[in-house]
Amino acid sequence: MKKILLLFAVFFLSTAAGAYAQTCPSPTPSCSTSSSTTLADLDGTYVCVEIKTNSSNVSGSSVAVVTLNGTGDFTVVNQAQNNDSGGTTTYSDFAASVSGTYCLNTAGNGYLFITNPAGGCPLAMVVDNSYHEVRIINTAENYADALLCTR
């Protein structure tokens, strides 16, 4: 039986280029051993739980569906999202999707690069050895955001 487990303060894709200015790592991270073989290993649809917060005291949670195509492209659709800015809570259903490219090292770690919408920081990821679980962390400064995904 597959379980979705909550990892820790989370991730990314819902609107990683969100409501405040982001400072991304410099230089931009990259994969040193990504190849068509390693990309092909990460092919499928994953259901994710996301928790996030930022230095402006805004926190949120969501459930997302991440699809990785095995050739280096991904898409994300947030199925449900809840944001809490300290005084008000808003809920959105079926939020806009995010897409981009990814790389994966032979060690099972890599990055997701958001290209649509533009402006998001890279997302670090780690894949388990059977490719059934992916953990994703936003690399933006002052932003704790991570996803735990399973297929």
KEKE-3310 file (N, C-alpha, C; in steps of 0.2 Angstrom, whole numbers, plus 5000, padded with zeros to 4 digits):
npx = (5004:5003:5008:5006:5017:5020:5033:5042:5043:5038:5038:5036:5030:5017:5015:5028:5035:5030:5022:5031:5048:5060:5076:5087:5098:5116:5130:5117:5111:5116:5115:5128:5129:5118:5108:5101:5097:5096:5086:5076:5073:5065:5050:5033:5018:5016:5009:5008:5011:5012:5020:5022:5031:5035:5047:5039:5029:5019:5010:5006:4998:4996:4989:4997:4999:5012:5019:5032:5041:5051:5060:5065:5056:5043:5027:5016:5001:4991:4980:4973:4974:4979:4981:4988:4989:4992:4982:4971:4963:4964:4957:4960:4955:4960:4972:4982:4994:5011:5026:5041:5058:5069:5083:5093:5105:5115:5116:5103:5099:5094:5087:5073:5068:5059:5050:5038:5027:5038:5053:5054:5064:5076:5072:5077:5079:5077:5077:5070:5078:5070:5062:5049:5046:5048:5056:5055:5063:5062:5074:5074:5080:5075:5063:5054:5050:5043:5040:5033:5032:5023:5021)
npy = (4994:5011:5026:5043:5053:5066:5077:5089:5107:5114:5116:5122:5122:5127:5141:5146:5157:5167:5179:5187:5195:5184:5177:5168:5154:5157:5152:5146:5130:5114:5098:5085:5073:5070:5061:5053:5041:5042:5051:5044:5035:5042:5044:5047:5049:5058:5060:5073:5080:5096:5108:5125:5140:5157:5171:5182:5178:5171:5156:5140:5126:5112:5100:5092:5087:5080:5077:5069:5067:5058:5062:5074:5084:5092:5094:5102:5102:5110:5103:5107:5121:5130:5145:5155:5170:5174:5182:5180:5167:5158:5148:5139:5130:5118:5125:5135:5128:5123:5122:5115:5110:5096:5089:5074:5067:5052:5047:5049:5062:5079:5092:5103:5114:5129:5135:5140:5148:5161:5165:5158:5150:5137:5120:5108:5091:5074:5057:5041:5024:5016:5024:5027:5037:5054:5068:5085:5102:5119:5131:5144:5159:5162:5155:5142:5127:5112:5096:5080:5067:5053:5039)
npz = (5000:4996:5003:5007:5014:5025:5024:5028:5031:5016:4998:4983:4969:4968:4968:4966:4962:4970:4980:4985:4983:4977:4981:4972:4972:4968:4959:4947:4952:4945:4936:4936:4931:4923:4912:4897:4901:4915:4916:4910:4920:4929:4927:4926:4936:4951:4967:4978:4994:5001:5011:5016:5020:5022:5024:5026:5035:5029:5027:5020:5013:5002:4990:4977:4960:4951:4936:4928:4913:4909:4900:4903:4906:4915:4923:4934:4944:4955:4966:4977:4988:5002:5010:5023:5029:5042:5047:5039:5030:5015:5003:4988:4974:4962:4956:4945:4934:4934:4925:4918:4917:4921:4929:4933:4943:4943:4956:4961:4964:4960:4950:4948:4936:4935:4922:4917:4927:4923:4933:4945:4958:4957:4961:4972:4972:4978:4974:4978:4978:4971:4963:4967:4976:4978:4984:4986:4987:4989:4984:4986:4995:5012:5012:5016:5010:5004:4996:4998:4988:4980:4970)
capx = (5000:5007:5006:5009:5019:5022:5040:5043:5040:5038:5040:5038:5027:5010:5017:5035:5037:5024:5020:5037:5054:5064:5083:5089:5106:5120:5127:5112:5113:5115:5117:5134:5129:5112:5109:5094:5096:5094:5080:5071:5071:5060:5045:5027:5014:5017:5004:5012:5009:5016:5019:5027:5031:5041:5049:5034:5024:5014:5011:5001:4998:4992:4990:4999:5000:5018:5021:5039:5040:5056:5064:5067:5051:5038:5021:5013:4994:4989:4973:4970:4979:4976:4986:4986:4994:4993:4975:4966:4964:4961:4957:4959:4954:4963:4976:4986:4999:5018:5030:5048:5063:5072:5089:5094:5111:5115:5115:5096:5097:5094:5084:5068:5069:5053:5050:5032:5028:5045:5055:5055:5070:5076:5069:5081:5075:5080:5073:5072:5081:5065:5058:5042:5046:5052:5056:5057:5064:5063:5080:5074:5081:5069:5057:5054:5045:5045:5035:5034:5028:5023:5017)
capy = (5000:5017:5031:5049:5055:5073:5077:5095:5113:5112:5116:5124:5123:5130:5148:5147:5164:5170:5186:5191:5194:5178:5177:5161:5152:5159:5151:5141:5123:5109:5091:5084:5066:5068:5058:5051:5035:5044:5055:5039:5032:5046:5044:5045:5054:5058:5064:5076:5084:5102:5113:5130:5146:5162:5176:5187:5175:5168:5149:5137:5119:5110:5093:5093:5081:5081:5073:5069:5063:5053:5065:5080:5090:5091:5098:5102:5104:5110:5101:5111:5125:5134:5150:5158:5176:5176:5185:5178:5160:5158:5142:5139:5123:5118:5131:5135:5123:5125:5117:5116:5105:5093:5085:5069:5063:5045:5046:5050:5069:5083:5099:5105:5121:5131:5139:5143:5155:5163:5168:5153:5147:5129:5115:5102:5084:5067:5051:5035:5020:5012:5029:5028:5043:5060:5074:5092:5107:5125:5133:5152:5161:5164:5152:5135:5124:5106:5092:5073:5064:5046:5036)
capz = (5000:4995:5008:5006:5020:5025:5025:5032:5028:5009:4992:4976:4963:4968:4965:4969:4961:4973:4982:4987:4979:4979:4980:4970:4973:4962:4952:4947:4952:4939:4937:4933:4928:4920:4905:4895:4905:4922:4915:4909:4926:4933:4922:4929:4939:4958:4971:4983:5000:5001:5016:5014:5024:5020:5030:5027:5039:5026:5026:5016:5011:4996:4987:4970:4955:4947:4931:4925:4907:4907:4895:4906:4906:4921:4925:4941:4945:4962:4967:4983:4991:5008:5012:5029:5030:5049:5049:5035:5027:5009:5000:4981:4971:4955:4955:4939:4934:4933:4921:4917:4915:4926:4928:4938:4943:4944:4963:4963:4966:4954:4951:4944:4934:4933:4916:4917:4925:4924:4939:4951:4959:4956:4966:4973:4973:4979:4972:4981:4973:4966:4959:4969:4981:4976:4989:4983:4992:4986:4985:4987:5002:5017:5010:5018:5005:5002:4994:4998:4982:4979:4964)
cpx = (5004:5004:5009:5010:5021:5029:5042:5042:5042:5038:5036:5033:5020:5011:5023:5038:5032:5024:5025:5043:5058:5072:5085:5096:5109:5127:5121:5114:5112:5117:5123:5134:5122:5112:5102:5093:5093:5087:5074:5068:5065:5055:5038:5024:5014:5011:5008:5008:5014:5014:5024:5026:5036:5042:5044:5028:5018:5015:5005:5003:4994:4994:4991:5000:5006:5019:5028:5038:5045:5061:5067:5062:5046:5033:5019:5006:4993:4982:4969:4975:4975:4982:4984:4992:4994:4986:4970:4968:4961:4962:4956:4959:4957:4966:4980:4992:5006:5021:5037:5052:5066:5079:5090:5101:5110:5114:5108:5095:5098:5090:5078:5069:5062:5054:5044:5028:5036:5047:5056:5062:5070:5074:5074:5077:5079:5075:5075:5074:5076:5060:5051:5041:5050:5051:5059:5057:5065:5070:5080:5076:5075:5062:5058:5048:5047:5039:5037:5029:5029:5019:5014)
cpy = (5006:5022:5037:5052:5063:5074:5083:5101:5113:5117:5121:5126:5127:5137:5150:5154:5168:5177:5190:5190:5188:5180:5170:5160:5155:5156:5146:5134:5119:5102:5089:5077:5064:5066:5055:5045:5037:5047:5050:5036:5036:5048:5042:5051:5053:5062:5066:5080:5090:5106:5119:5136:5151:5167:5182:5184:5173:5160:5146:5129:5117:5102:5095:5086:5083:5075:5074:5064:5058:5056:5072:5086:5087:5096:5097:5105:5104:5108:5105:5114:5129:5138:5153:5164:5178:5179:5182:5171:5160:5151:5142:5132:5123:5124:5130:5130:5126:5120:5119:5110:5102:5090:5080:5066:5056:5043:5047:5057:5073:5089:5099:5112:5124:5136:5143:5142:5156:5166:5164:5151:5139:5126:5109:5096:5079:5062:5045:5030:5016:5017:5029:5034:5048:5065:5080:5097:5113:5128:5141:5153:5163:5161:5144:5131:5118:5101:5085:5070:5057:5044:5030)
cpz = (5000:5000:5006:5013:5020:5028:5030:5028:5020:5004:4988:4972:4963:4965:4968:4967:4964:4975:4985:4983:4982:4977:4979:4971:4967:4964:4953:4947:4946:4941:4933:4929:4925:4913:4903:4899:4912:4921:4914:4915:4930:4928:4925:4933:4947:4961:4977:4988:5000:5007:5015:5019:5021:5025:5031:5032:5036:5025:5022:5015:5005:4994:4980:4966:4951:4942:4928:4919:4905:4902:4897:4907:4912:4921:4932:4941:4952:4963:4972:4986:4997:5010:5018:5030:5037:5051:5045:5032:5020:5006:4992:4979:4964:4953:4948:4939:4933:4929:4920:4915:4921:4924:4934:4938:4944:4951:4965:4965:4960:4956:4946:4942:4931:4927:4915:4923:4927:4931:4945:4952:4958:4962:4967:4974:4974:4978:4976:4976:4969:4963:4961:4974:4978:4982:4986:4988:4988:4988:4987:4994:5006:5015:5012:5015:5003:5001:4996:4993:4982:4973:4966)
residu = (MET:LYS:LYS:ILE:LEU:LEU:LEU:PHE:ALA:VAL:PHE:PHE:LEU:SER:THR:ALA:ALA:GLY:ALA:TYR:ALA:GLN:THR:CYS:PRO:SER:PRO:THR:PRO:SER:CYS:SER:THR:SER:SER:SER:THR:THR:LEU:ALA:ASP:LEU:ASP:GLY:THR:TYR:VAL:CYS:VAL:GLU:ILE:LYS:THR:ASN:SER:SER:ASN:VAL:SER:GLY:SER:SER:VAL:ALA:VAL:VAL:THR:LEU:ASN:GLY:THR:GLY:ASP:PHE:THR:VAL:VAL:ASN:GLN:ALA:GLN:ASN:ASN:ASP:SER:GLY:GLY:THR:THR:THR:TYR:SER:ASP:PHE:ALA:ALA:SER:VAL:SER:GLY:THR:TYR:CYS:LEU:ASN:THR:ALA:GLY:ASN:GLY:TYR:LEU:PHE:ILE:THR:ASN:PRO:ALA:GLY:GLY:CYS:PRO:LEU:ALA:MET:VAL:VAL:ASP:ASN:SER:TYR:HIS:GLU:VAL:ARG:ILE:ILE:ASN:THR:ALA:GLU:ASN:TYR:ALA:ASP:ALA:LEU:LEU:CYS:THR:ARG)
# end
